[in-house]
């Protein structure tokens, strides 16, 4: 028996025969967080700032129908967002303790995921999930992207077909071979001095959680192999425990099925963050898996193929071009804008910079309609054309406009140390109406965070007029928003840093956006 929650868009409870798989409220939920490792020091501050540690899930719309083969289709559009952002402070490398405090309440423009989830419930009890996952900050680096669920503790036998038998990540997996492995959930725990991400297995085709008599559930990849882990504690329970003996009594088995888990890199003692190919961004992704009752021969039970309905996805790039996607082959997609009766066949991305409501559906199946609303894009696409100082590679000035909060501009320090003022020139490509700008400080360090600033504009990139705005930023890592007293028209913008928060000669920044 399966029960769905129409408020969160997922399985509320699941029971196969007399064996409970998910008790109330413990079905699969979108997840992008892991208990940070020592090497995650470059990124985990952003994970908490974006609220990845506390995602709440809310259904925006839903539909259901029964196919001719008797399968029930349940479709949800789910918004996943934390109620607030958080600040995390390491209380000492040897203590294993962190102080986690609320930073500010979140609104509709703060980081969030929007997921089209289609559940196909087959007549034999199997349940397939196909999900299209997007976010409003597609360049954000995530710890992982997938689903987490909790099963009762008695489903403690863990079998998987993937890389093993030891911990492996996508940049630490060549010595782990794809085989069939049998273990227990408790044996997946690694007794690190400080509990952190562990138990991950790459290339998982399927896994199973069963009791001592072999009853339980299989979890099978519906497309490419998954990253998977099963542990007696949640990610936050491990974050909050300074040492293993301080972990709480286990309240169940936490199973993660991930499209991708970010690699480990070597930031704590050498190479910096993981390579780009070993990361997972919060962009437009498709993933799926199948849940079905376990049996005596797990390998045979796992031999099923995905046959569920595929969701439609929508994403808009920084220039305002909207893309409608699906994993369904040869699909004809129709769409309308702002409830207009005029219907278009989707052929290529189209301009939606001004925002609006877009509804899309398959031409041969209007029951799977999805609707997304997009706000007007405030920022102007710009290019950095000059920097008075920039550390080559690590601190390229182009990082200020790449949409990635984890990259940054840094003035020269390796050969010499350039002194204030430091300035950056931006090109808007054509004359634009400019109303203000935002500045996001470097996120993984306060080194070089700017205090005093000024901004000028130009129409030829050579003659700079009077100062449009001048001021001082607050000393924190949050994005600063500066609006002009009246808009100006210009093609070029010069941002000048006049001093740093800590008095040193460096200037840094993660992102600068020019607003219109």
C-alpha positions, 0 to 999 in steps of 0.5 A: 500500500502506498500513500502520497502526500499532496502537500509535499509531492512525494510518497508519505508511506509505503508498505509491501505486504506486512513490511513497512518501507517508509513510515509516515513522512519518510518517503523520498525528498529532494536533497542537495546537502552532505555532512561536510568533509575537511576538504569542503572548506571552500564550499560548505559556507555557501551550502548553509547560506543557501539553506541546503541543510533545511529544504522544505518542500511545497507542491505548486500544482498537481494532477493524476490519471490512470493509463490504459495499462492500469498504471496510475500517474501522479504528477507534481510541481514541487518547490524546495526552499529553506525558510531561511539562510544560515551561518556556520562557524567552526569552533575549532579544528580539533573540537569537531563543533560548529555554531549554526545560526539563522542569517535571514528569512528567505523570500521568493527570489532566494535560492530554491529548486523547482522540480517536476516529479512524475510518479508511475505506480504500476499494478505489480506494486513497483513505483517509478519516479522521473524528476526534472530538477532546476534551480534559480541559481544554476551555477551554484555548486551543490554537495549532491543532487538526488533524493533522501529517504528513511526506512525502519531500522530493521531493514538493516541489510544493505546489498548493492551492485556498484563500485565497492567495497570501500568508500568511493567518490567520482574523483576517488573511484578507480580502485573500486570495482563494479560488483555485487556487494553485501553489507549492513547499514551499520557497516557503512559507517566509518569511524572518522574522528569527526563524523562527515560524508561517508559510505558513498558508492559510485556507479550503483545500478541498484541497491536493496534494504532488507530485513534478516528474512529478505523482506524489504525494497529494491531501488533501481536506477531508471537511467544512468548509474547513481551515487548511493549511500545508506547510513544509520544517521542523517547528514545533519546528525553527523554535522552536529556530532563533534565525535562518533560517540556523541551521535544520537541513537539511530532512528532509522536508515538514511538512504541517499540515491543521487544523480551525482555526488560532488567529488572530494578534491583536496582543499584541506591539504593541497589541490583546491576544490574538485575539478569541474567534471567532478562537481554537480551544479544546480542547473537543469537535470533529469534523474529517476529510479524505481522502487519495488518489493525485494525477493529471494533473487535480488539480481533477477528482481532488479532486471526491470526497465523504466516505462513511466511518464517523463516530465517536462522541464523549463530553464532560463539562462542569464540572457533570458532565453527559455528552454523547454526540455524532456528526456522523451524521444521525438516528443512534440511540445506545445506551449503558451505564454501568459494564458494566451489562447495562441499555442506554439510548437516548441522548436528552440529557446525563445526570449523571455527576459521580460518574464511571464507565465509559460505553460507547456504540454505534450501534444499527445498528452495534455494531462501532463501540463506544467506551468512556470512563472518567471520574473523580469531579469533585472541584471544586464548581461555584461563583459569585463573589458578591463581590470586594473589588477587581477591574479591570473587564473585564480583571481580572473576579473571575468569571475565577477560575471560568470554567475558562480558565487564560488569563483572570485576576482582577486587583485595581484599578490603573487608577483607584487601587491597592487595597492588601492584603488582597484577598478573594473570596467564592464561593457553592456554591449549597447547603451542601457538604462542602469538603475544600480548594481549588486556586489557579492563578496568573496564567499570562502574568505573575508580576505580583500572584501571591499569597504569603500567604493564608487561607480562611474559610467561612460558611453565610449569606455574612455571618458568617465563622467562624474561619480554616480554613487559612492559609499561603504559596504557593510562588513559581512559576506551577504550580497550588497544592493545599491540603487541610484537616486535616478537611472542613468543611460550608458554602455560602460560601467566602472566600479572602483574599490577604494579600501578593504574591510580589514585594511589590507591592499587586496580587493576581491569579489565573487559577483557584480551585477549591473541592474536595469 
